[in-house]
Every structure is written in C-alpha cells, then in structure tokens.
Amino acid sequence: MIIFFLFNIISTYNKMSIYNNKIIYDLHQTPVSLAKEIINSINWNDNENVCDPFAGDGSFYENLPSNVKKSYAEITKGIDFRDIDYKNIETIISNPPYDLGEDNRVRKNSFYKILEYFSLTPVKRIIFLCSQSCFNSITPKRLKQLHQNGLYIQKITICNCKKWYGRYYVLYMTRDVNMMVDYFINNFD
Ligand SMILES: C[S@@+](CC[C@H](N)C(=O)[O-])C[C@H]1O[C@@H](n2cnc3c(N)ncnc32)[C@H](O)[C@@H]1O
C-alpha cells in the first residue's frame, strides 16, 4: 500500500512542471514512431494550415509533412493554446494534456474541456491521441453538445503504447455530420 502510494507520488511528479506558478501536468511525450504513424495515416493538402496546440517536444509538430504550413502552442514555451487565433487553422493534431492544471483542484481530466473549446473554433479537422479515461469523459450529453457545436467523430484508431497505460485511441473529428458514434441521452438504472 505504502509502495503504491509512493509510486503514485513519484509518477505524478515526473509528469508535472511549474510554469508561471501554475502546475502543468502531462509532460509525457508521444513516441515519435507513433506520431509518425498517425501523421502517415492522414491525407494532407498542399499549404494546409496545421497547428499542434500542445506541442511538447514536438513529436507531431516536427514530423508534419513538408507541404503543410505549421504552427504550435506549448505552455512551457510561453504559448497557451488559447493564445492562438484559429481563424485560418484547418487542422489541429496533438496529444492533449490530461489535465490543464487549472481551477486549484486535484488532478482532473480536462479532455472534454479542450474538445469543447476547439469545437467552438472554426477549425475544420481535429486529430487527438487520447487515453481510455479521456475517451470515457465523452458522455452522451457531452457528445450531443459536440454535435450541436458541429463536431463529429469520423474514425477511431486503436493503438498500443505499453510504456503508458496500454490502449490509446486516435480520434479523427471533422465538421461532416456522422452518427457512426451515437448516444442514448437517458440514464438507465
Ligand atoms: C501529453 S503532452 C503531449 C506533447 C506532444 N503533443 C506530444 O504528443 O508528444 C501535453 C503537452 O501540453 C502542454 N500543455 C499543458 N497545458 C497547456 C496549455 N494551457 N497550453 C498549451 N500547452 C499546454 C504540456 O506542457 C505538454 O507538453
């Protein structure tokens, strides 16, 4: 029990840093091989504006194809993802942080908050690598909200990353109506 507790403290500490007196979690970087595989699974248009809003060490950003125009945000480099003007950004691709480290509270899943933020921007295509707990945070009510905001999951690719927690999901989302991932809004007890 004590060993488990210590392990949790150490692994949490390893995944956080302090920036502007705020705790930034989830500094773990996507393996470059996985980022490249995801990038290769996507059709890229010439001169498309692509942004990684949580670039970290650049697993995605550095490996984007040469025919796109790229930009990034990264809080530890002084650029918050909300600092970017997404008016002309067509695609965002990233592994977003599990926790934005806001609201003075214990570690909390920010995935939906991030998704909702981007659903309200003009960005046409969103590709996010996420864990199962992030995927699980998309409740029926939240998926309904994303649909109302004009964002639909088009494809999910399942992948392994055993150095983390095992299974990860690549969500491909666009503005094209697609009810392949649907919901029942009621609760069933
Ligand atoms: C899970 S890491 C992924 C990094 C990189 N995209 C990759 O796939 O290797 C998430 C990154 O988001 C950054 N981050 C956290 N909060 C942020 C914010 N408000 N704005 C921009 N970047 C942020 C963290 O510093 C971290 O580098």
The ligand as a Gaussian input file, in Angstrom:
#p B3LYP/6-31G(d) Opt

LIG

0 1
 C        0.698000      14.921000     -23.233000
 S        1.863000      16.214000     -23.640000
 C        1.976000      15.953000     -25.392000
 C        3.048000      16.707000     -26.076000
 C        3.152000      16.465000     -27.583000
 N        1.925000      16.939000     -28.271000
 C        3.371000      15.005000     -27.912000
 O        2.432000      14.384000     -28.422000
 O        4.454000      14.485000     -27.672000
 C        0.826000      17.668000     -23.455000
 C        1.567000      18.972000     -23.582000
 O        0.625000      20.030000     -23.389000
 C        1.288000      21.104000     -22.738000
 N        0.271000      21.994000     -22.135000
 C       -0.396000      21.856000     -20.956000
 N       -1.249000      22.878000     -20.774000
 C       -1.142000      23.686000     -21.874000
 C       -1.767000      24.894000     -22.286000
 N       -2.670000      25.527000     -21.495000
 N       -1.440000      25.435000     -23.481000
 C       -0.510000      24.841000     -24.277000
 N        0.157000      23.695000     -23.928000
 C       -0.165000      23.118000     -22.748000
 C        2.192000      20.397000     -21.729000
 O        3.243000      21.256000     -21.322000
 C        2.668000      19.186000     -22.553000
 O        3.871000      19.479000     -23.239000

